[in-house]
């Protein structure tokens, strides 16, 4: 074991593969195709396929193909030179 030892400032550093080949908890070899099971990326799923156990996405889950998308609204005040984001489409309470 000493020939594989790599110490830096009193601590062992380096790759774990130097000490042992990748293995399962039962000391069997690791099969890469079977060991990796990933869920689909939630950012690429359609809105109809998102369920409660789907991981959180970084983008909106809206459906741009639906027919009732609101595109009109009122122009808000106090925007100065703003050219985007001037229309309010929600309820004005």
Backbone atoms as SQL, in Angstrom:
CREATE TABLE atoms (id INTEGER PRIMARY KEY, chain TEXT, resi INTEGER, resn TEXT, atom TEXT, x REAL, y REAL, z REAL);
INSERT INTO atoms VALUES
  (1, 'A', 1, 'UNK', 'N', 0.825, -1.192, 0.000),
  (2, 'A', 1, 'UNK', 'CA', 0.000, 0.000, 0.000),
  (3, 'A', 1, 'UNK', 'C', 0.863, 1.247, 0.000),
  (4, 'A', 2, 'UNK', 'N', 2.033, 1.174, 0.528),
  (5, 'A', 2, 'UNK', 'CA', 2.883, 2.344, 0.622),
  (6, 'A', 2, 'UNK', 'C', 3.313, 2.843, -0.746),
  (7, 'A', 3, 'UNK', 'N', 3.428, 1.942, -1.735),
  (8, 'A', 3, 'UNK', 'CA', 3.857, 2.407, -3.045),
  (9, 'A', 3, 'UNK', 'C', 2.775, 3.227, -3.747),
  (10, 'A', 4, 'UNK', 'N', 1.519, 3.086, -3.324),
  (11, 'A', 4, 'UNK', 'CA', 0.439, 3.872, -3.908),
  (12, 'A', 4, 'UNK', 'C', 0.134, 5.123, -3.086),
  (13, 'A', 5, 'UNK', 'N', 0.797, 5.258, -1.960),
  (14, 'A', 5, 'UNK', 'CA', 0.507, 6.370, -1.077),
  (15, 'A', 5, 'UNK', 'C', 0.890, 7.694, -1.735),
  (16, 'A', 6, 'UNK', 'N', 0.006, 8.647, -1.621),
  (17, 'A', 6, 'UNK', 'CA', 0.271, 9.977, -2.146),
  (18, 'A', 6, 'UNK', 'C', -0.191, 10.969, -1.092),
  (19, 'A', 7, 'UNK', 'N', 0.742, 11.473, -0.331),
  (20, 'A', 7, 'UNK', 'CA', 0.389, 12.382, 0.752),
  (21, 'A', 7, 'UNK', 'C', 0.768, 13.802, 0.390),
  (22, 'A', 8, 'UNK', 'N', -0.104, 14.709, 0.782),
  (23, 'A', 8, 'UNK', 'CA', 0.142, 16.120, 0.583),
  (24, 'A', 8, 'UNK', 'C', -0.274, 16.828, 1.862),
  (25, 'A', 9, 'UNK', 'N', 0.668, 17.448, 2.529),
  (26, 'A', 9, 'UNK', 'CA', 0.433, 18.137, 3.792),
  (27, 'A', 9, 'UNK', 'C', -0.202, 17.211, 4.834),
  (28, 'A', 10, 'UNK', 'N', 0.267, 15.949, 4.863),
  (29, 'A', 10, 'UNK', 'CA', -0.184, 15.004, 5.870),
  (30, 'A', 10, 'UNK', 'C', -1.488, 14.299, 5.557),
  (31, 'A', 11, 'UNK', 'N', -2.076, 14.535, 4.386),
  (32, 'A', 11, 'UNK', 'CA', -3.343, 13.899, 4.037),
  (33, 'A', 11, 'UNK', 'C', -3.179, 13.114, 2.748),
  (34, 'A', 12, 'UNK', 'N', -3.936, 12.006, 2.651),
  (35, 'A', 12, 'UNK', 'CA', -3.935, 11.218, 1.427),
  (36, 'A', 12, 'UNK', 'C', -4.755, 11.943, 0.368),
  (37, 'A', 13, 'UNK', 'N', -4.163, 12.137, -0.797),
  (38, 'A', 13, 'UNK', 'CA', -4.864, 12.782, -1.893),
  (39, 'A', 13, 'UNK', 'C', -4.695, 11.927, -3.133),
  (40, 'A', 14, 'UNK', 'N', -5.520, 12.144, -4.115),
  (41, 'A', 14, 'UNK', 'CA', -5.406, 11.409, -5.367),
  (42, 'A', 14, 'UNK', 'C', -6.670, 10.629, -5.665),
  (43, 'A', 15, 'UNK', 'N', -6.617, 9.911, -6.760),
  (44, 'A', 15, 'UNK', 'CA', -7.775, 9.168, -7.232),
  (45, 'A', 15, 'UNK', 'C', -7.989, 7.905, -6.408),
  (46, 'A', 16, 'UNK', 'N', -9.244, 7.573, -6.135),
  (47, 'A', 16, 'UNK', 'CA', -9.559, 6.353, -5.406),
  (48, 'A', 16, 'UNK', 'C', -9.325, 5.126, -6.267),
  (49, 'A', 17, 'UNK', 'N', -9.302, 5.285, -7.582),
  (50, 'A', 17, 'UNK', 'CA', -9.070, 4.154, -8.475),
  (51, 'A', 17, 'UNK', 'C', -7.668, 3.594, -8.301),
  (52, 'A', 18, 'UNK', 'N', -6.749, 4.363, -7.737),
  (53, 'A', 18, 'UNK', 'CA', -5.402, 3.863, -7.465),
  (54, 'A', 18, 'UNK', 'C', -5.466, 2.769, -6.411),
  (55, 'A', 19, 'UNK', 'N', -6.347, 2.894, -5.443),
  (56, 'A', 19, 'UNK', 'CA', -6.433, 1.954, -4.338),
  (57, 'A', 19, 'UNK', 'C', -7.351, 0.781, -4.640),
  (58, 'A', 20, 'UNK', 'N', -8.428, 0.987, -5.367),
  (59, 'A', 20, 'UNK', 'CA', -9.376, -0.089, -5.648),
  (60, 'A', 20, 'UNK', 'C', -10.115, 0.212, -6.943),
  (61, 'A', 21, 'UNK', 'N', -10.355, -0.825, -7.722),
  (62, 'A', 21, 'UNK', 'CA', -11.168, -0.676, -8.925),
  (63, 'A', 21, 'UNK', 'C', -12.604, -0.355, -8.511),
  (64, 'A', 22, 'UNK', 'N', -13.378, 0.339, -9.343),
  (65, 'A', 22, 'UNK', 'CA', -14.784, 0.591, -9.008),
  (66, 'A', 22, 'UNK', 'C', -15.525, -0.727, -8.796),
  (67, 'A', 23, 'UNK', 'N', -16.302, -0.794, -7.717),
  (68, 'A', 23, 'UNK', 'CA', -16.992, -2.034, -7.371),
  (69, 'A', 23, 'UNK', 'C', -18.318, -1.720, -6.687),
  (70, 'A', 24, 'UNK', 'N', -19.172, -2.735, -6.614),
  (71, 'A', 24, 'UNK', 'CA', -20.451, -2.603, -5.929),
  (72, 'A', 24, 'UNK', 'C', -20.246, -2.883, -4.442),
  (73, 'A', 25, 'UNK', 'N', -21.288, -2.720, -3.650),
  (74, 'A', 25, 'UNK', 'CA', -21.175, -2.968, -2.217),
  (75, 'A', 25, 'UNK', 'C', -20.984, -4.450, -1.913),
  (76, 'A', 26, 'UNK', 'N', -21.258, -5.327, -2.890),
  (77, 'A', 26, 'UNK', 'CA', -21.057, -6.765, -2.707),
  (78, 'A', 26, 'UNK', 'C', -19.756, -7.222, -3.348),
  (79, 'A', 27, 'UNK', 'N', -18.834, -6.289, -3.590),
  (80, 'A', 27, 'UNK', 'CA', -17.509, -6.552, -4.161),
  (81, 'A', 27, 'UNK', 'C', -17.552, -7.062, -5.586),
  (82, 'A', 28, 'UNK', 'N', -18.619, -6.804, -6.302),
  (83, 'A', 28, 'UNK', 'CA', -18.691, -7.183, -7.707),
  (84, 'A', 28, 'UNK', 'C', -18.253, -6.027, -8.593),
  (85, 'A', 29, 'UNK', 'N', -17.920, -6.323, -9.847),
  (86, 'A', 29, 'UNK', 'CA', -17.529, -5.238, -10.757),
  (87, 'A', 29, 'UNK', 'C', -18.723, -4.349, -11.106),
  (88, 'A', 30, 'UNK', 'N', -18.448, -3.108, -11.436),
  (89, 'A', 30, 'UNK', 'CA', -19.490, -2.152, -11.783),
  (90, 'A', 30, 'UNK', 'C', -19.745, -2.218, -13.284),
  (91, 'A', 31, 'UNK', 'N', -21.000, -2.362, -13.666),
  (92, 'A', 31, 'UNK', 'CA', -21.387, -2.324, -15.069),
  (93, 'A', 31, 'UNK', 'C', -21.976, -0.944, -15.311),
  (94, 'A', 32, 'UNK', 'N', -21.296, -0.122, -16.093),
  (95, 'A', 32, 'UNK', 'CA', -21.680, 1.280, -16.265),
  (96, 'A', 32, 'UNK', 'C', -23.066, 1.431, -16.882),
  (97, 'A', 33, 'UNK', 'N', -23.440, 0.560, -17.802),
  (98, 'A', 33, 'UNK', 'CA', -24.747, 0.690, -18.450),
  (99, 'A', 33, 'UNK', 'C', -25.891, 0.423, -17.479),
  (100, 'A', 34, 'UNK', 'N', -25.688, -0.507, -16.543),
  (101, 'A', 34, 'UNK', 'CA', -26.745, -0.843, -15.594),
  (102, 'A', 34, 'UNK', 'C', -26.766, 0.091, -14.392),
  (103, 'A', 35, 'UNK', 'N', -25.629, 0.674, -14.040),
  (104, 'A', 35, 'UNK', 'CA', -25.562, 1.459, -12.817),
  (105, 'A', 35, 'UNK', 'C', -26.135, 2.862, -12.961),
  (106, 'A', 36, 'UNK', 'N', -26.198, 3.384, -14.182),
  (107, 'A', 36, 'UNK', 'CA', -26.691, 4.743, -14.381),
  (108, 'A', 36, 'UNK', 'C', -28.145, 4.691, -14.832),
  (109, 'A', 37, 'UNK', 'N', -29.025, 5.220, -14.006),
  (110, 'A', 37, 'UNK', 'CA', -30.429, 5.330, -14.387),
  (111, 'A', 37, 'UNK', 'C', -30.851, 6.760, -14.097),
  (112, 'A', 38, 'UNK', 'N', -30.995, 7.536, -15.131),
  (113, 'A', 38, 'UNK', 'CA', -31.321, 8.946, -14.963),
  (114, 'A', 38, 'UNK', 'C', -32.759, 9.211, -15.369),
  (115, 'A', 39, 'UNK', 'N', -33.372, 10.111, -14.638),
  (116, 'A', 39, 'UNK', 'CA', -34.700, 10.567, -15.017),
  (117, 'A', 39, 'UNK', 'C', -34.551, 11.558, -16.157),
  (118, 'A', 40, 'UNK', 'N', -35.595, 11.731, -16.964),
  (119, 'A', 40, 'UNK', 'CA', -35.484, 12.706, -18.052),
  (120, 'A', 40, 'UNK', 'C', -35.334, 14.129, -17.514),
  (121, 'A', 41, 'UNK', 'N', -34.681, 14.966, -18.286),
  (122, 'A', 41, 'UNK', 'CA', -34.475, 16.357, -17.898),
  (123, 'A', 41, 'UNK', 'C', -35.825, 17.059, -17.816),
  (124, 'A', 42, 'UNK', 'N', -36.202, 17.628, -16.652),
  (125, 'A', 42, 'UNK', 'CA', -37.515, 18.248, -16.525),
  (126, 'A', 42, 'UNK', 'C', -37.682, 19.475, -17.417),
  (127, 'A', 43, 'UNK', 'N', -36.588, 20.060, -17.891),
  (128, 'A', 43, 'UNK', 'CA', -36.690, 21.229, -18.759),
  (129, 'A', 43, 'UNK', 'C', -37.061, 20.860, -20.180),
  (130, 'A', 44, 'UNK', 'N', -36.959, 19.571, -20.532),
  (131, 'A', 44, 'UNK', 'CA', -37.300, 19.143, -21.883),
  (132, 'A', 44, 'UNK', 'C', -38.640, 18.418, -21.948),
  (133, 'A', 45, 'UNK', 'N', -39.298, 18.220, -20.809),
  (134, 'A', 45, 'UNK', 'CA', -40.585, 17.528, -20.792),
  (135, 'A', 45, 'UNK', 'C', -41.715, 18.444, -21.253),
  (136, 'A', 46, 'UNK', 'N', -42.722, 17.851, -21.867),
  (137, 'A', 46, 'UNK', 'CA', -43.923, 18.598, -22.200),
  (138, 'A', 46, 'UNK', 'C', -44.717, 18.841, -20.918),
  (139, 'A', 47, 'UNK', 'N', -45.514, 19.882, -20.903),
  (140, 'A', 47, 'UNK', 'CA', -46.279, 20.227, -19.702),
  (141, 'A', 47, 'UNK', 'C', -47.232, 19.102, -19.307),
  (142, 'A', 48, 'UNK', 'N', -47.750, 18.375, -20.279),
  (143, 'A', 48, 'UNK', 'CA', -48.691, 17.294, -19.978),
  (144, 'A', 48, 'UNK', 'C', -47.999, 16.101, -19.313),
  (145, 'A', 49, 'UNK', 'N', -46.687, 15.984, -19.425),
  (146, 'A', 49, 'UNK', 'CA', -45.974, 14.835, -18.871),
  (147, 'A', 49, 'UNK', 'C', -45.349, 15.120, -17.511),
  (148, 'A', 50, 'UNK', 'N', -45.501, 16.328, -16.971),
  (149, 'A', 50, 'UNK', 'CA', -44.954, 16.662, -15.663),
  (150, 'A', 50, 'UNK', 'C', -45.886, 16.128, -14.589),
  (151, 'A', 51, 'UNK', 'N', -45.299, 15.382, -13.622),
  (152, 'A', 51, 'UNK', 'CA', -46.071, 14.794, -12.536),
  (153, 'A', 51, 'UNK', 'C', -45.550, 15.321, -11.208),
  (154, 'A', 52, 'UNK', 'N', -46.123, 14.876, -10.110),
  (155, 'A', 52, 'UNK', 'CA', -45.713, 15.342, -8.795),
  (156, 'A', 52, 'UNK', 'C', -44.291, 14.920, -8.446),
  (157, 'A', 53, 'UNK', 'N', -43.847, 13.756, -8.931),
  (158, 'A', 53, 'UNK', 'CA', -42.510, 13.284, -8.587),
  (159, 'A', 53, 'UNK', 'C', -41.445, 13.754, -9.573),
  (160, 'A', 54, 'UNK', 'N', -41.795, 14.618, -10.535),
  (161, 'A', 54, 'UNK', 'CA', -40.829, 15.167, -11.472),
  (162, 'A', 54, 'UNK', 'C', -39.970, 16.200, -10.747),
  (163, 'A', 55, 'UNK', 'N', -38.636, 16.159, -10.943),
  (164, 'A', 55, 'UNK', 'CA', -37.780, 17.163, -10.296),
  (165, 'A', 55, 'UNK', 'C', -38.148, 18.578, -10.746),
  (166, 'A', 56, 'UNK', 'N', -37.780, 19.564, -9.951),
  (167, 'A', 56, 'UNK', 'CA', -38.093, 20.960, -10.255),
  (168, 'A', 56, 'UNK', 'C', -37.375, 21.384, -11.532),
  (169, 'A', 57, 'UNK', 'N', -38.065, 22.138, -12.362),
  (170, 'A', 57, 'UNK', 'CA', -37.467, 22.611, -13.605),
  (171, 'A', 57, 'UNK', 'C', -37.013, 24.055, -13.445),
  (172, 'A', 58, 'UNK', 'N', -36.121, 24.474, -14.331),
  (173, 'A', 58, 'UNK', 'CA', -35.604, 25.837, -14.278),
  (174, 'A', 58, 'UNK', 'C', -36.386, 26.773, -15.185),
  (175, 'A', 59, 'UNK', 'N', -37.326, 26.233, -15.956),
  (176, 'A', 59, 'UNK', 'CA', -38.091, 27.044, -16.892),
  (177, 'A', 59, 'UNK', 'C', -39.573, 26.880, -16.613),
  (178, 'A', 60, 'UNK', 'N', -40.389, 27.729, -17.212),
  (179, 'A', 60, 'UNK', 'CA', -41.829, 27.673, -17.026),
  (180, 'A', 60, 'UNK', 'C', -42.408, 26.414, -17.651),
  (181, 'A', 61, 'UNK', 'N', -43.431, 25.863, -17.016),
  (182, 'A', 61, 'UNK', 'CA', -44.078, 24.665, -17.530),
  (183, 'A', 61, 'UNK', 'C', -45.324, 25.020, -18.327),
  (184, 'A', 62, 'UNK', 'N', -45.402, 26.223, -18.818),
  (185, 'A', 62, 'UNK', 'CA', -46.553, 26.629, -19.611),
  (186, 'A', 62, 'UNK', 'C', -46.610, 25.913, -20.940),
  (187, 'A', 63, 'UNK', 'N', -47.792, 25.849, -21.515),
  (188, 'A', 63, 'UNK', 'CA', -47.980, 25.199, -22.802),
  (189, 'A', 63, 'UNK', 'C', -48.209, 26.282, -23.852),
  (190, 'A', 64, 'UNK', 'N', -47.216, 26.597, -24.689),
  (191, 'A', 64, 'UNK', 'CA', -47.385, 27.664, -25.665),
  (192, 'A', 64, 'UNK', 'C', -48.345, 27.309, -26.794),
  (193, 'A', 65, 'UNK', 'N', -48.745, 26.056, -26.895),
  (194, 'A', 65, 'UNK', 'CA', -49.636, 25.652, -27.971),
  (195, 'A', 65, 'UNK', 'C', -51.115, 25.808, -27.616),
  (196, 'A', 66, 'UNK', 'N', -51.419, 26.188, -26.396),
  (197, 'A', 66, 'UNK', 'CA', -52.832, 26.310, -26.030),
  (198, 'A', 66, 'UNK', 'C', -53.445, 27.550, -26.690),
  (199, 'A', 67, 'UNK', 'N', -54.749, 27.590, -26.751),
  (200, 'A', 67, 'UNK', 'CA', -55.454, 28.630, -27.510),
  (201, 'A', 67, 'UNK', 'C', -55.848, 29.846, -26.680),
  (202, 'A', 68, 'UNK', 'N', -55.805, 29.771, -25.352),
  (203, 'A', 68, 'UNK', 'CA', -56.308, 30.870, -24.526),
  (204, 'A', 68, 'UNK', 'C', -55.174, 31.713, -23.928),
  (205, 'A', 69, 'UNK', 'N', -54.075, 31.866, -24.634),
  (206, 'A', 69, 'UNK', 'CA', -52.965, 32.685, -24.151),
  (207, 'A', 69, 'UNK', 'C', -53.334, 34.155, -24.274),
  (208, 'A', 70, 'UNK', 'N', -53.209, 34.918, -23.175),
  (209, 'A', 70, 'UNK', 'CA', -53.580, 36.324, -23.185),
  (210, 'A', 70, 'UNK', 'C', -52.440, 37.151, -23.767),
  (211, 'A', 71, 'UNK', 'N', -52.733, 37.921, -24.776),
  (212, 'A', 71, 'UNK', 'CA', -51.696, 38.720, -25.426),
  (213, 'A', 71, 'UNK', 'C', -51.964, 40.213, -25.316),
  (214, 'A', 72, 'UNK', 'N', -53.069, 40.613, -24.702),
  (215, 'A', 72, 'UNK', 'CA', -53.387, 42.031, -24.574),
  (216, 'A', 72, 'UNK', 'C', -53.323, 42.429, -23.112),
  (217, 'A', 73, 'UNK', 'N', -53.339, 43.713, -22.856),
  (218, 'A', 73, 'UNK', 'CA', -53.307, 44.211, -21.493),
  (219, 'A', 73, 'UNK', 'C', -53.238, 45.721, -21.511),
  (220, 'A', 74, 'UNK', 'N', -52.912, 46.290, -20.361),
  (221, 'A', 74, 'UNK', 'CA', -52.800, 47.742, -20.290),
  (222, 'A', 74, 'UNK', 'C', -51.336, 48.115, -20.139),
  (223, 'A', 75, 'UNK', 'N', -50.977, 49.289, -20.674),
  (224, 'A', 75, 'UNK', 'CA', -49.605, 49.746, -20.549),
  (225, 'A', 75, 'UNK', 'C', -49.437, 50.422, -19.195),
  (226, 'A', 76, 'UNK', 'N', -48.418, 49.988, -18.462),
  (227, 'A', 76, 'UNK', 'CA', -48.197, 50.529, -17.123),
  (228, 'A', 76, 'UNK', 'C', -47.485, 51.874, -17.188),
  (229, 'A', 77, 'UNK', 'N', -47.549, 52.627, -16.099),
  (230, 'A', 77, 'UNK', 'CA', -46.931, 53.948, -16.034),
  (231, 'A', 77, 'UNK', 'C', -45.549, 53.877, -15.413),
  (232, 'A', 78, 'UNK', 'N', -44.742, 54.872, -15.666),
  (233, 'A', 78, 'UNK', 'CA', -43.454, 55.012, -14.999),
  (234, 'A', 78, 'UNK', 'C', -42.355, 54.141, -15.560),
  (235, 'A', 79, 'UNK', 'N', -42.389, 53.821, -16.839),
  (236, 'A', 79, 'UNK', 'CA', -41.374, 52.953, -17.407),
  (237, 'A', 79, 'UNK', 'C', -40.221, 53.708, -18.053),
  (238, 'A', 80, 'UNK', 'N', -40.363, 54.987, -18.288),
  (239, 'A', 80, 'UNK', 'CA', -39.288, 55.753, -18.901),
  (240, 'A', 80, 'UNK', 'C', -38.991, 55.270, -20.311),
  (241, 'A', 81, 'UNK', 'N', -37.740, 54.921, -20.558),
  (242, 'A', 81, 'UNK', 'CA', -37.324, 54.478, -21.892),
  (243, 'A', 81, 'UNK', 'C', -37.489, 52.977, -22.093),
  (244, 'A', 82, 'UNK', 'N', -38.181, 52.289, -21.206),
  (245, 'A', 82, 'UNK', 'CA', -38.317, 50.843, -21.337),
  (246, 'A', 82, 'UNK', 'C', -39.052, 50.491, -22.623),
  (247, 'A', 83, 'UNK', 'N', -38.567, 49.478, -23.296),
  (248, 'A', 83, 'UNK', 'CA', -39.222, 49.019, -24.526),
  (249, 'A', 83, 'UNK', 'C', -39.840, 47.643, -24.352),
  (250, 'A', 84, 'UNK', 'N', -39.474, 46.932, -23.294),
  (251, 'A', 84, 'UNK', 'CA', -40.036, 45.605, -23.051),
  (252, 'A', 84, 'UNK', 'C', -40.620, 45.568, -21.645),
  (253, 'A', 85, 'UNK', 'N', -41.632, 44.759, -21.458),
  (254, 'A', 85, 'UNK', 'CA', -42.218, 44.593, -20.142),
  (255, 'A', 85, 'UNK', 'C', -43.089, 45.746, -19.711),
  (256, 'A', 86, 'UNK', 'N', -43.706, 46.437, -20.644),
  (257, 'A', 86, 'UNK', 'CA', -44.543, 47.592, -20.282),
  (258, 'A', 86, 'UNK', 'C', -46.010, 47.222, -20.164),
  (259, 'A', 87, 'UNK', 'N', -46.392, 46.053, -20.612),
  (260, 'A', 87, 'UNK', 'CA', -47.811, 45.650, -20.629),
  (261, 'A', 87, 'UNK', 'C', -48.095, 44.775, -19.411),
  (262, 'A', 88, 'UNK', 'N', -49.149, 45.134, -18.660),
  (263, 'A', 88, 'UNK', 'CA', -49.592, 44.333, -17.506),
  (264, 'A', 88, 'UNK', 'C', -50.784, 43.500, -17.960),
  (265, 'A', 89, 'UNK', 'N', -50.686, 42.168, -17.782),
  (266, 'A', 89, 'UNK', 'CA', -51.732, 41.280, -18.280),
  (267, 'A', 89, 'UNK', 'C', -52.555, 40.651, -17.143),
  (268, 'A', 90, 'UNK', 'N', -52.164, 40.873, -15.932),
  (269, 'A', 90, 'UNK', 'CA', -52.885, 40.252, -14.815),
  (270, 'A', 90, 'UNK', 'C', -54.003, 41.128, -14.310),
  (271, 'A', 91, 'UNK', 'N', -54.637, 40.688, -13.227),
  (272, 'A', 91, 'UNK', 'CA', -55.704, 41.504, -12.645),
  (273, 'A', 91, 'UNK', 'C', -55.122, 42.747, -11.990),
  (274, 'A', 92, 'UNK', 'N', -55.706, 43.883, -12.273),
  (275, 'A', 92, 'UNK', 'CA', -55.253, 45.156, -11.707),
  (276, 'A', 92, 'UNK', 'C', -56.090, 45.468, -10.488),
  (277, 'A', 93, 'UNK', 'N', -55.574, 45.139, -9.322),
  (278, 'A', 93, 'UNK', 'CA', -56.350, 45.331, -8.090),
  (279, 'A', 93, 'UNK', 'C', -56.036, 46.662, -7.455);
